[in-house]
Amino acid sequence: MARIPTTTPSTSVASAEDNVLIREIDEAVREDAVLNFFRTQGVKLLGGVTLLIAGLGGYLLWDHFSESKLEAQSETLVSALDFANKGDFKTASDKAAPLMTNSNSAGARTAGRFLQASAALEQGDTGKATTLFKAIIADAEAPPALRDLARVRDVSTNFDTMKPADVIAQLAPLAKPGNAWFGSAGELVAMAHLESGNRVEAGRIFAQIAKDEDQPETLRSRARQMAGLLGVDAVVDVEKLLEDAGVAGPNGAGAAASE
């Protein structure tokens, strides 16, 4: 026996029409919700987008201005250095003067001060150079390594008029192996110890400098001689030292013996 269908064609058609109607109502509700959102929040949303675009534009403008300013500072510094290399220190100093205002970057400001200080020393004006070195030291925005360098240059410029204790107090933190300015600061501190009568500490520091292969050979040689005069052995590799000095060959044979 054939089974009796549970739904009639008219019922199926009605169900399909209901589904279509439900979808249309749902879409209408969604559209109305979106329109209502833009009516109530559109101004805020537009304002936020506008601020975002304005902020991005402002940043790009600032970035372009900053790059242009840095380029101008670099050109000024290069021009000043060119005059310094030619021996025209007065013009070099005048060229570097605009870099020293607080409106410039800390790097440009510090470079300008160093250049002016060097020009002042070449012209015999130690007072001006000292003032500039101290300005670098006091500038909290200046790179720390350059502030340390200014401290070394300041002490080396005024070493003859300073008390040994003051030299040691200012440079002792830099006169340690591994510090970027160990060689220069260490030599000044060792000389200060020597002047104050502390030959043991002076010899120890000179020996450290002499054994530090990262230091210039001229400085190491000078420190080696000072350490030797103070009775401190500062030679690590005797054969290599003799070979570098041309006294002995790689096999230890004397130069005179090979002639």
VEXZA-717117 format. One record per residue (C-alpha): x, y, z; residue number from 0. Coordinates in nm, 2 decimals. Example, Ala and Ser with C-alpha at 12.3 -4.5 7.8 and 13.67 -1.06 7.14 Angstrom:
# VEXZA-717117
<<1.23, -0.45, 0.78>, 0>,
<<1.37, -0.11, 0.71>, 1>,
END
This chain:
# VEXZA-717117
<<0.00, 0.00, 0.00>, 0>,
<<0.13, 0.34, -0.09>, 1>,
<<0.22, 0.56, 0.20>, 2>,
<<0.02, 0.88, 0.25>, 3>,
<<0.24, 1.19, 0.24>, 4>,
<<0.26, 1.38, 0.56>, 5>,
<<0.27, 1.72, 0.40>, 6>,
<<0.06, 1.86, 0.12>, 7>,
<<0.20, 2.06, -0.17>, 8>,
<<0.03, 2.37, -0.04>, 9>,
<<0.20, 2.32, 0.29>, 10>,
<<0.54, 2.29, 0.13>, 11>,
<<0.49, 2.61, -0.07>, 12>,
<<0.38, 2.80, 0.24>, 13>,
<<0.69, 2.68, 0.43>, 14>,
<<0.92, 2.80, 0.15>, 15>,
<<0.74, 3.13, 0.14>, 16>,
<<0.79, 3.17, 0.51>, 17>,
<<1.16, 3.10, 0.48>, 18>,
<<1.20, 3.37, 0.22>, 19>,
<<1.00, 3.61, 0.43>, 20>,
<<1.21, 3.54, 0.73>, 21>,
<<1.53, 3.60, 0.54>, 22>,
<<1.40, 3.93, 0.40>, 23>,
<<1.30, 4.05, 0.75>, 24>,
<<1.63, 3.95, 0.89>, 25>,
<<1.82, 4.14, 0.61>, 26>,
<<1.59, 4.45, 0.67>, 27>,
<<1.67, 4.43, 1.04>, 28>,
<<2.04, 4.42, 0.98>, 29>,
<<2.03, 4.71, 0.74>, 30>,
<<1.82, 4.91, 0.98>, 31>,
<<2.07, 4.84, 1.26>, 32>,
<<2.36, 4.95, 1.04>, 33>,
<<2.18, 5.27, 0.94>, 34>,
<<2.09, 5.34, 1.31>, 35>,
<<2.46, 5.29, 1.41>, 36>,
<<2.58, 5.54, 1.16>, 37>,
<<2.30, 5.78, 1.26>, 38>,
<<2.40, 5.77, 1.63>, 39>,
<<2.78, 5.70, 1.61>, 40>,
<<2.87, 5.82, 1.26>, 41>,
<<2.99, 6.16, 1.38>, 42>,
<<3.21, 6.01, 1.64>, 43>,
<<3.34, 5.75, 1.40>, 44>,
<<3.42, 6.01, 1.13>, 45>,
<<3.59, 6.23, 1.40>, 46>,
<<3.81, 5.94, 1.51>, 47>,
<<3.91, 5.86, 1.15>, 48>,
<<3.98, 6.23, 1.08>, 49>,
<<4.20, 6.25, 1.40>, 50>,
<<4.38, 5.93, 1.29>, 51>,
<<4.45, 6.07, 0.95>, 52>,
<<4.56, 6.41, 1.09>, 53>,
<<4.79, 6.24, 1.34>, 54>,
<<4.95, 6.03, 1.07>, 55>,
<<4.99, 6.33, 0.85>, 56>,
<<5.14, 6.52, 1.14>, 57>,
<<5.39, 6.24, 1.22>, 58>,
<<5.50, 6.22, 0.86>, 59>,
<<5.55, 6.60, 0.85>, 60>,
<<5.74, 6.59, 1.17>, 61>,
<<5.95, 6.30, 1.05>, 62>,
<<6.03, 6.48, 0.73>, 63>,
<<6.12, 6.79, 0.92>, 64>,
<<6.34, 6.60, 1.16>, 65>,
<<6.53, 6.43, 0.87>, 66>,
<<6.57, 6.76, 0.70>, 67>,
<<6.70, 6.92, 1.02>, 68>,
<<6.95, 6.63, 1.08>, 69>,
<<7.07, 6.66, 0.72>, 70>,
<<7.13, 7.03, 0.77>, 71>,
<<7.32, 6.97, 1.10>, 72>,
<<7.54, 6.71, 0.93>, 73>,
<<7.62, 6.95, 0.65>, 74>,
<<7.71, 7.22, 0.90>, 75>,
<<7.94, 6.98, 1.09>, 76>,
<<8.11, 6.85, 0.78>, 77>,
<<8.17, 7.21, 0.66>, 78>,
<<8.32, 7.30, 1.00>, 79>,
<<8.55, 6.99, 0.99>, 80>,
<<8.67, 7.08, 0.64>, 81>,
<<8.79, 7.42, 0.77>, 82>,
<<8.95, 7.25, 1.07>, 83>,
<<9.14, 7.01, 0.85>, 84>,
<<9.27, 7.31, 0.65>, 85>,
<<9.40, 7.47, 0.97>, 86>,
<<9.14, 7.75, 0.97>, 87>,
<<9.02, 7.70, 1.32>, 88>,
<<8.85, 8.03, 1.36>, 89>,
<<8.62, 7.97, 1.07>, 90>,
<<8.57, 7.61, 1.19>, 91>,
<<8.46, 7.74, 1.53>, 92>,
<<8.23, 7.99, 1.37>, 93>,
<<8.07, 7.72, 1.15>, 94>,
<<8.01, 7.49, 1.45>, 95>,
<<7.85, 7.76, 1.66>, 96>,
<<7.49, 7.71, 1.53>, 97>,
<<7.51, 7.34, 1.64>, 98>,
<<7.55, 7.43, 2.00>, 99>,
<<7.19, 7.55, 2.07>, 100>,
<<6.95, 7.34, 2.27>, 101>,
<<6.72, 7.32, 1.97>, 102>,
<<6.96, 7.08, 1.80>, 103>,
<<7.00, 6.71, 1.87>, 104>,
<<7.23, 6.61, 2.16>, 105>,
<<7.47, 6.44, 1.92>, 106>,
<<7.50, 6.75, 1.70>, 107>,
<<7.53, 6.98, 2.00>, 108>,
<<7.80, 6.76, 2.15>, 109>,
<<7.99, 6.74, 1.82>, 110>,
<<7.98, 7.12, 1.78>, 111>,
<<8.12, 7.17, 2.13>, 112>,
<<8.40, 6.92, 2.08>, 113>,
<<8.50, 7.09, 1.75>, 114>,
<<8.49, 7.43, 1.91>, 115>,
<<8.70, 7.30, 2.21>, 116>,
<<8.96, 7.15, 1.97>, 117>,
<<8.97, 7.48, 1.78>, 118>,
<<9.02, 7.67, 2.10>, 119>,
<<9.31, 7.44, 2.21>, 120>,
<<9.48, 7.49, 1.87>, 121>,
<<9.45, 7.86, 1.92>, 122>,
<<9.59, 7.84, 2.28>, 123>,
<<9.26, 7.93, 2.45>, 124>,
<<9.25, 7.66, 2.72>, 125>,
<<8.99, 7.85, 2.92>, 126>,
<<8.74, 7.83, 2.64>, 127>,
<<8.82, 7.47, 2.58>, 128>,
<<8.77, 7.39, 2.94>, 129>,
<<8.44, 7.56, 2.95>, 130>,
<<8.32, 7.36, 2.65>, 131>,
<<8.44, 7.03, 2.79>, 132>,
<<8.26, 7.10, 3.12>, 133>,
<<7.94, 7.19, 2.92>, 134>,
<<7.95, 6.85, 2.75>, 135>,
<<8.00, 6.67, 3.09>, 136>,
<<7.70, 6.86, 3.24>, 137>,
<<7.48, 6.79, 2.94>, 138>,
<<7.26, 6.50, 3.05>, 139>,
<<7.14, 6.44, 2.70>, 140>,
<<7.49, 6.40, 2.56>, 141>,
<<7.59, 6.04, 2.48>, 142>,
<<7.76, 5.89, 2.79>, 143>,
<<8.07, 5.78, 2.60>, 144>,
<<8.12, 6.14, 2.48>, 145>,
<<8.07, 6.28, 2.82>, 146>,
<<8.34, 6.05, 2.95>, 147>,
<<8.57, 6.16, 2.66>, 148>,
<<8.51, 6.52, 2.75>, 149>,
<<8.61, 6.44, 3.11>, 150>,
<<8.93, 6.29, 2.99>, 151>,
<<9.01, 6.58, 2.76>, 152>,
<<8.93, 6.83, 3.04>, 153>,
<<9.16, 6.66, 3.28>, 154>,
<<9.44, 6.62, 3.02>, 155>,
<<9.41, 6.99, 2.93>, 156>,
<<9.44, 7.10, 3.30>, 157>,
<<9.65, 6.82, 3.44>, 158>,
<<9.95, 7.05, 3.52>, 159>,
<<9.73, 7.28, 3.73>, 160>,
<<9.53, 7.01, 3.91>, 161>,
<<9.59, 6.83, 4.24>, 162>,
<<9.67, 6.46, 4.19>, 163>,
<<9.38, 6.37, 4.42>, 164>,
<<9.14, 6.56, 4.19>, 165>,
<<9.27, 6.38, 3.88>, 166>,
<<9.23, 6.05, 4.05>, 167>,
<<8.88, 6.13, 4.18>, 168>,
<<8.76, 6.24, 3.83>, 169>,
<<8.91, 5.96, 3.62>, 170>,
<<8.94, 5.66, 3.85>, 171>,
<<8.60, 5.52, 3.73>, 172>,
<<8.73, 5.53, 3.37>, 173>,
<<9.08, 5.40, 3.45>, 174>,
<<8.98, 5.03, 3.45>, 175>,
<<9.05, 4.76, 3.20>, 176>,
<<8.75, 4.72, 2.96>, 177>,
<<8.65, 5.08, 2.98>, 178>,
<<8.65, 5.26, 2.64>, 179>,
<<8.88, 5.53, 2.77>, 180>,
<<9.10, 5.30, 2.99>, 181>,
<<9.42, 5.38, 2.81>, 182>,
<<9.40, 5.76, 2.82>, 183>,
<<9.24, 5.78, 3.16>, 184>,
<<9.46, 5.51, 3.31>, 185>,
<<9.78, 5.69, 3.20>, 186>,
<<9.66, 6.02, 3.36>, 187>,
<<9.56, 5.84, 3.68>, 188>,
<<9.89, 5.65, 3.70>, 189>,
<<10.08, 5.98, 3.65>, 190>,
<<9.87, 6.14, 3.93>, 191>,
<<9.96, 5.84, 4.16>, 192>,
<<10.32, 5.89, 4.07>, 193>,
<<10.31, 6.26, 4.16>, 194>,
<<10.15, 6.18, 4.49>, 195>,
<<10.42, 5.93, 4.58>, 196>,
<<10.22, 5.61, 4.53>, 197>,
<<10.47, 5.43, 4.30>, 198>,
<<10.31, 5.09, 4.36>, 199>,
<<9.97, 5.19, 4.23>, 200>,
<<10.12, 5.38, 3.94>, 201>,
<<10.33, 5.08, 3.84>, 202>,
<<10.03, 4.85, 3.86>, 203>,
<<9.82, 5.07, 3.63>, 204>,
<<10.10, 5.12, 3.38>, 205>,
<<10.15, 4.74, 3.37>, 206>,
<<9.78, 4.69, 3.30>, 207>,
<<9.79, 4.94, 3.01>, 208>,
<<10.11, 4.78, 2.87>, 209>,
<<9.95, 4.43, 2.87>, 210>,
<<9.62, 4.55, 2.71>, 211>,
<<9.64, 4.46, 2.34>, 212>,
<<9.34, 4.68, 2.26>, 213>,
<<9.55, 4.99, 2.33>, 214>,
<<9.76, 5.17, 2.07>, 215>,
<<10.11, 5.04, 2.05>, 216>,
<<10.26, 5.38, 2.12>, 217>,
<<10.07, 5.40, 2.45>, 218>,
<<10.15, 5.04, 2.55>, 219>,
<<10.52, 5.11, 2.48>, 220>,
<<10.52, 5.42, 2.69>, 221>,
<<10.34, 5.24, 2.97>, 222>,
<<10.58, 4.95, 2.95>, 223>,
<<10.88, 5.18, 2.99>, 224>,
<<10.72, 5.36, 3.29>, 225>,
<<10.62, 5.02, 3.45>, 226>,
<<10.98, 4.90, 3.41>, 227>,
<<11.12, 5.22, 3.57>, 228>,
<<10.89, 5.15, 3.87>, 229>,
<<11.01, 4.79, 3.90>, 230>,
<<10.70, 4.62, 3.76>, 231>,
<<10.72, 4.35, 3.49>, 232>,
<<10.48, 4.46, 3.21>, 233>,
<<10.60, 4.22, 2.94>, 234>,
<<10.37, 3.92, 2.86>, 235>,
<<10.55, 3.77, 2.56>, 236>,
<<10.92, 3.85, 2.56>, 237>,
<<11.00, 3.68, 2.23>, 238>,
<<10.72, 3.86, 2.05>, 239>,
<<10.82, 4.19, 2.20>, 240>,
<<11.18, 4.14, 2.08>, 241>,
<<11.05, 4.03, 1.74>, 242>,
<<10.83, 4.34, 1.70>, 243>,
<<11.12, 4.56, 1.80>, 244>,
<<11.34, 4.39, 1.54>, 245>,
<<11.58, 4.26, 1.80>, 246>,
<<11.52, 3.89, 1.75>, 247>,
<<11.37, 3.67, 1.47>, 248>,
<<11.08, 3.43, 1.50>, 249>,
<<11.32, 3.15, 1.61>, 250>,
<<11.48, 3.36, 1.88>, 251>,
<<11.80, 3.42, 1.68>, 252>,
<<11.95, 3.76, 1.73>, 253>,
<<11.93, 4.00, 1.43>, 254>,
<<12.31, 4.05, 1.44>, 255>,
<<12.37, 3.67, 1.42>, 256>,
<<12.18, 3.64, 1.10>, 257>,
<<12.41, 3.90, 0.92>, 258>,
END
